[in-house]
Amino acid sequence: MVIGGHQERNRRGGTENVAGIVALGQAAELAARHLGDEQTRVRALRDKLEQGLLERVPDAIVNGNRERRLPNTTNVSFEFVEGEAILLLLDRLGVCASSGSACTSGSLEPSHVLRAMGVPFTFAHGSVRLSLSRYNTDEDVAHVLRELPPVIARLREISPFSREHPVPDGPSTCPTTCGPK
């Protein structure tokens, strides 16, 4: 409740922001015109990013259903590394990413959602979410594909778990996706 006049059946004071309402309607109309094309282009960038990571990083998996999901978001797990460490190094390289939802930040436990989806414990700790938008380009994807694989390799070199269970040099022996098909 906003204190003021008796407009809006005494729920709020002041007059509606007519210009703002019209502007929001126009913005929504403009966005809707290109939504399909943008979703297709962003989905292609996401798929290119995922495929490139799976080809370049052994023991990496894409979490979730490969078809029924948002076109702009991927969640990838890397075995034997910590998601927070990945984020710190990526940030230094100009790559924005997240390791999970805001409501679980600060927790040392892997995502309960990833665990419920059947993502192995050794992968769930190394999960990162990458989101793209209409402002991303092929060069942005290429930048991540250049920078992220060496980050994972570096972290695996210093991981005590990785020394106990060396990561093979060849293609991943793990599935490329976890979760419902």
N, C-alpha and C positions, 0 to 999 in steps of 0.2 A: 504494500500500500504506500502510495506517495501522498504526502499531506499537501493539500491545496484546495482547488475549486471542487465543484460538484460534478465535473464531467465523468463520463463512464460509470454512471450509477454509483457515484461516490467511491469508486475503486482507485482512481488516480486523478491527480490535478493536472491541468494543462491540456493543450490541444494535441491531437495526434500529429506526428511528424509526417505530413502528407508527402513532402518532397522525398523523404527517406523511404516511405512505403512505395512510391512510384519508382524510385531508383532501384530498390530491391527487386521489384517485379521485372524491370528492364534487364537487370543483371541476370536474373534467373532465366529469362527468355533467351538472352544471348548465349548463356552457358549451355542451355538445352540444344541449341542449334548445332553445336559442335561436339556434343557429348559422345555420340557413337564413334565418330572418327578418332577423338582423343583417347577413348577407352581402347580402341583397337591398337592405336600406336603405342600407348603406354603398356598394354599387355605384351606387345611384341618386344619392347625394351625389357620388361620384367623377365620374359622367357629367355631372352638372349643373356641376361645377367645370370639367371639360374643355370642355364646350360653351360655357360663359360665357367662358373664356379665348380660345377660338378666335374667338368673336364680337367680343371687345373688343380683342384685340391682333393687329394685322396681322403677317404673317409669323411665325406661331406654328404648330408642328406637334406632334401627339401621337406619341410614339415607341412602336413595337411593335404587336403584333396587337391589334385593338380587341375581339376576342371571347375569345380564349384567353389569359387573364391573371388576375392576382389582382384581386379585387373592390375592394380598398382602396387601390391604388397607381396613380399616373399618373406618367409621365415626359414632360415637355413641354419643347420647345426653342424658343428665341426667337432669331431671326437677329440678328447683329451686336451681341450683348452677351455678357458673361462671366458664367458661372454663379456664380462666387464673389462677384462684385459684387451680383448679385441676392440671394444669401443674406445678405450683410451688411445690405442695406437692409431685407429682409423681417424679419430678426431684430429690428431696431429697431421694427418695426411689430407685433411679437408673433406672427409667422408662422414656424413651424418647417418647414424644408425641407432637402434635401440636394442636392448637385450630382453625387454619384456614390457609388461603393463606397468603403468605408474603406481598402481595399488600394491605391487609386490616389490617396488624398488627398495633396496637395502636388505632384502632377504638373501641369505646364502643358499637357500634351497632352490633346486631347479623348478621350473614352472610346473605347477600341478596339472595344468591343461596339457602340456606336452607329455607329461608322464601318463596321463589318462589316455592320450592318443597312442600310447605304446612306444614313444620315443625312448630308446635306451638311455639309462642314467648317464653314461659316459658321453653321450651326444647332447643331452638336454642342458647340461651346464654350459655348453659352448654354442648356445643358440643366439642368433642375431636377427633382427627384423629390419629389412630395407624397404623403404617406400619410395615410389617414384611418382612424378606428376607430369602434367603437360609441359612443364618447364624443363624437364630432363631431356637429354640428347644422347645420341650414340656415343659421343665423346665422354659423357658422364659415366656411362656403363663401362666403356673401355678403361677409364680411370680406376674404377673399382676393381675391374678384372686385372689390372696391372698391380694394384696396391694390396689387395686383400690376400691373395695367395702367399706372398712373402711374409705377411703379418702372421698368418696361421703357421707357417713353417717355423718362424722365429719363436713363437709361443710354444710350439711342440718341442723345440730343442731344449727349452728350459723347464718343461713340465715333468715333474717326477712320475706322473702316470704314463707319459709317453715313453719314458726310458724303460719302464717295466713292460710295456706293451708297444714295441716299435710299430710305427705306421708304415705299411708297405709302400714301396716306390711306385708300384704300378697302379692300375685302376682300383677303385674302392671295392672291397669285398662286402661292404654294407649295402643295404638297399638304397636307392636314390630318393625314395620318399618314405615317409612314415605317416601313419594316419589313415583315415578312410579313403578308399579308392573311388 
